[in-house]
Amino acid sequence: MAQYSRIEVVTVMQKTGLVPLFYDSDIDTCKHVLKACYNGGARLMEFTARGDFAHEIFGALNKYALKELPGMILGVGSVTDAASASLFMALGANFIVTPVFREDIAVVCNRRKVLWSPGCGSLSEIAKAEELGCELVKLFPGGIYGPNFIKAIKGPQPWTSIMPTGGVSPTKENLKGWFEAGATCVGIGSKLISKDENGAYDFKAIELLSKEAIAIIKELKS
């Protein structure tokens, strides 16, 4: 069961402005990456469930977070059907992120009062998602739409909260474009949690990059 309400989750998203995205099939690697992000100040992570037995990895990772990382909020992304959403919520997912807009996922998440963030690419999709109780929509792929899309949406709908994902990097120039356009937070994957030329993760670099990104976002939001 989720440990955080959807309002608590979206509040942390608004406060920190950063949602790291990550998946690996090795639980120890996942723990190290999660700890690096946590040490860097991140208080959310979207576990992008894209591999076989991903639910087993997530369950173990969430138990680790609950025991060792107080205040760390784990959610699951790349969810494409209601059954998968229900499975991950049973394992304690605090939010569900989808690449597309799906009403069946909205229903099961709302039933448990768990935040769901659907991938939307039009004002009509965004409006429909909000009619179904969505607190925060995901703009995906963000790099295709760009910051001007958010700025345009915020014109007729200033109440809409948007999280661009895909095409976001932890540089001041890139982050400035998104937040000045009106983004509530950003989702960053490989640009934040990347491998070196030998295919290994540099956990210290991930920690420092997370810290720098959060500091930049805080400055942009002030």
N, C-alpha and C positions, 0 to 999 in steps of 0.2 A: 504494500500500500504506500502511496505517496506520503512523504513526510512534510511536504510543503504545499500549501494551497496555491491555486493558480494566481491569486492576487499577490501572494508572497513571492512567487517565482517571477512574475512580470515586474515587480518592484525592484528585485535584484538586477534584472536585465536592464532596467532603466538606470539604476545607480551605477553599475560597473560599465555598462555599454559594450561588453565583450562576451561573446559566447564561442569558446573554442570548439572546433569540430574534429573528432578523431575516431579512428577504428583500427584495431589490430587484432589478430587472432590469438596473440600471446598475452595471457593475463598479466604476467610480470611486467611486460612492456607497457601495457595499459596503466598499471599502477604507477610506474615511474613517470609516465607522461602526465597523468592526472596530478600527481604530487608536484611536478614541476610547474604546471599551470596554477595550482593552488598556492605554491610558494611565491609565484609572481603576482598574486592578488586576484586571480580569477575565482569566482565563486559559483560558476556554472560550467557544465560541459555537456555538449550534445554528442552522445555516443552514436556514431553513424553505423547502424546495424546492416552491414552490407555483405557479411560472410556467413558461411554455414556455421550453425551452432552459436550464432551471435548472442542469442538470449542467455546461453550459459556463461559466456564471458561477461555480459552485462550484469547478471545476477551476482557473480563473484566480485565484480568491480564495485557495485553499489554497496555490498556488505563491507568492503574495505573502506569506502568513503565514509559510511556511517560510523565506523569504528575509529578510524584514524584521522579523518579530515572534517572536523566540525564546521558546519555551515556550508559545505560543498553540496551543490544541488546538481544531481545527475538526471539527464533526460535522454531520450532516444530519438534519433533522426532516421531518415530514409524509410519511414514506415508507410506502407502503401495499402493497407487494408485494416478493417476493424479488428479482426481476429489477432493480428500481430500487435496492434495497439493494446488490446486487452491483456495479451501475454506479458508484454513489457510492463504494463501497469501493475500486474500481479507480482512482478519482480521489483516493484518499488520505483518505477520511472516517475519523475516529478513533472515532466512535460513531454509532449509528443510533437515531433516536427515531421511534416510530410512534404515531399517534393511537388505534390499536386493537391488540388482542392477536392476533398472527399467528404460527403455528408455522413457516410457511415462511421467514419472516424470521429467526426464531431459529436455524434450521438453517444458513443461509448465513453469518450473523454468527459463530456458534460455530465454524464450520469455519475461519474466519480469526482466531478469538480476538479479535473486535472487540466492544466493549460494545454491547449493544442494550437499549433502554429502551422497553417496550411500554406503551401507554395502557391502564390497567386501571381498572375501576369496581366491583369486588367482591372479597371475600376469596378466593373460588374462583379468579377470574382471576389474582390475585396469586400464590396458591399454585402454580397451574399454571405460571406464568411462571418462578417460582423453581425448579420441578422441571426446567425446560428450561435452567437455568443463568443466569437473570437476576440481575444484581447490584443493579440499581436500577430500580424500577418508576416509571412516570409516572402520576400521578393527574390524569386529564383528563376533563372540564374541572374544574379545581380549585375554582373559585368555586361550582360547583353542589354539590359535596360538602362543602367547608369543612374547617377544621382538626380538628373533632371526628371526622371520618371517619378521619383518620390516627391520632388518639389511640385510637380503638376498635380499629383494626387492630393497633397496637403492643401491645395487651393480650395477645391470644393468640399474636402473632408479633413479639416484641420485636427479632428479628433482621432484620426487613424494612426495607429502605431505600426511601424514597419521595420523589419529586420532584413536588410540585404545580405544574401549569402551567395558566394560564388563571385569571383572577381574582386574580392575585398582583400587588401593587404595591410599589414600593420605599420605603414609609413604615415608620417604626418600629412603629406600631400594627399594621399588616397583617403585617409580617414576624414580629413577636413572637408573633402567634397561630399561625402555621405552625410556627415552630421550637420553641415551647413544647409544641406537640402532638407533636413528634417528627420533623418533616421533616428529611431529610438535606441537601437543597438545594432551591432554587426556580428555576423557569424563568420569566423575565419578558420580555414582548415589547413591545407598544406603550406600556405604562406607563413603560418605561425608555427605549425608543428611539422617540420620538414626533416628529411633524412640527409646525411652528408654523402659525399661521393662513394663511401663504402657501404651505403645502405643502412647506416646506424643512426639512431636518434641522439642528438646532443641535448641532454636534459637540462644542463645549465643554460644553454642558449635559449631553450624554450622558456625557461623561467624568466630570464632577462628580457626576452622579447615580449612576453606577456606583461611584465611590469611596465615596460616602456609604452606599450600600446594603451594600457589602462591609464597611464599618466597623461598621454596625449589626448585621449578621449575626455578625461576629466577637465583638462584645460579647454577643450573645444566646447564642452557643455557649460562651462562657467560663464 
